[in-house]
Amino acid sequence: MDGKSDVYGFGVVLLQIFTGMTAIWPTGESLVLWAKPYLSSTEKLKSIIDGGMEGQYSENEALEAAQLILKCIDDDPKQRPSMRQVLEGLEVIETIHENFI
């Protein structure tokens, strides 16, 4: 498996954590395909975040996480970030979170 496939898989895991949903639903529908329009819309974003995380994140954290997930699950592997870039993105989110609490 190449690095860009690993990044995609990691993005799917982040999306599962973010939404609290499984990657493939019993109907066969893909979480990635379903979630993409929500991740790219600030207004819709709040409606897909796992309710158990309510009050534990700021709007800025949610937006950064959504942008990072979108980059990881990009259809074009060449457009996906490296794992180093993903780590840097997670560190940005961590910094925002530290300032939130």
KAKA-V531118 format. One record per helix or strand of 2 or more residues. SS is the DSSP state (~ for helix, > for strand). FROM is the first residue (numbers start at 1). TO is the last residue. If there is no record, write none. Layout:
BEGIN
{{SS;FROM;TO} {SS;FROM;TO}}
END
This chain:
BEGIN
{{~;3;19} {~;31;39} {~;42;45} {~;51;53} {~;59;72} {~;77;79} {~;83;100}}
END
